[in-house]
Amino acid sequence: KGEALLDAQARIKAAYHQLVIENQGKRILLVTHGGVLRILLGLVCHTPLPKINSYEIPYACLSRITLFHSEHKTITQLSFHNLSSV
């Protein structure tokens, strides 16, 4: 039996926020498997957890999440998802 989806979401959300804090102003590359990417896309796009399986995530999927930092908040944008070539 694997990790409960709600528990995985909480763990991934915390790790994502830590990455954002520690790497503000930097470019980073995050390599992960489809389950983590689905949860991250759900967080970025405000998709309810039960609906994240609707994201198509093929092998070697490339997605870009861009963050814009200001003094008062961080804006997160999904720049592209499932790009076949760059």
C-alpha positions as CSV (number, residue, x, y, z in Angstrom):
1,K,0.0,0.0,0.0
2,G,1.4,3.4,-1.0
3,E,1.3,6.8,0.6
4,A,-2.2,8.4,0.9
5,L,-2.7,11.1,-1.8
6,L,-3.5,13.8,0.8
7,D,-0.3,12.9,2.7
8,A,1.7,13.0,-0.5
9,Q,0.3,16.4,-1.4
10,A,1.2,17.9,2.0
11,R,4.7,16.5,1.8
12,I,5.2,17.7,-1.8
13,K,3.6,21.1,-1.1
14,A,6.0,21.7,1.8
15,A,9.0,20.7,-0.2
16,Y,7.9,22.9,-3.1
17,H,7.5,25.9,-0.8
18,Q,11.0,25.3,0.7
19,L,12.5,25.1,-2.8
20,V,10.8,28.4,-3.7
21,I,12.1,30.1,-0.5
22,E,15.7,28.8,-0.9
23,N,16.0,29.5,-4.6
24,Q,14.3,32.8,-5.1
25,G,15.7,34.6,-8.1
26,K,17.4,31.4,-9.4
27,R,16.6,29.0,-12.1
28,I,16.3,25.4,-10.9
29,L,15.7,22.1,-12.6
30,L,13.4,19.6,-10.8
31,V,13.4,16.1,-12.1
32,T,10.7,13.9,-10.7
33,H,8.2,11.2,-11.6
34,G,4.6,11.7,-12.9
35,G,2.9,11.4,-9.5
36,V,4.8,14.3,-8.0
37,L,4.4,16.4,-11.2
38,R,0.6,15.8,-11.1
39,I,0.5,17.1,-7.6
40,L,2.7,20.1,-8.4
41,L,0.5,20.9,-11.4
42,G,-2.5,20.6,-9.2
43,L,-1.1,23.1,-6.7
44,V,0.0,25.6,-9.4
45,C,-3.3,25.4,-11.3
46,H,-5.5,25.1,-8.2
47,T,-6.9,21.8,-9.4
48,P,-8.8,19.8,-6.8
49,L,-6.8,16.8,-5.7
50,P,-9.3,14.2,-7.0
51,K,-9.0,15.7,-10.5
52,I,-5.2,15.7,-10.9
53,N,-5.2,12.4,-12.7
54,S,-6.7,14.2,-15.7
55,Y,-3.2,15.7,-16.4
56,E,-1.5,13.7,-19.2
57,I,2.1,13.1,-18.2
58,P,4.0,11.0,-20.7
59,Y,7.5,9.7,-20.3
60,A,10.1,12.5,-20.4
61,C,7.4,15.2,-20.1
62,L,8.7,18.7,-19.9
63,S,6.9,21.4,-18.0
64,R,7.9,24.8,-16.8
65,I,6.6,26.6,-13.8
66,T,7.6,30.3,-13.6
67,L,7.5,32.3,-10.4
68,F,7.4,36.1,-10.2
69,H,8.4,37.5,-6.8
70,S,7.4,40.9,-5.5
71,E,7.8,42.5,-2.1
72,H,4.4,41.2,-1.0
73,K,3.7,38.0,-2.8
74,T,4.9,35.4,-5.3
75,I,2.9,34.8,-8.5
76,T,3.1,31.3,-9.9
77,Q,2.5,30.6,-13.6
78,L,2.4,27.4,-15.6
79,S,4.5,28.5,-18.7
80,F,4.0,25.2,-20.5
81,H,3.2,21.6,-19.9
82,N,4.0,18.4,-21.9
83,L,6.2,20.2,-24.4
84,S,7.5,17.7,-27.0
85,S,10.6,19.7,-27.9
86,V,12.3,22.9,-26.8
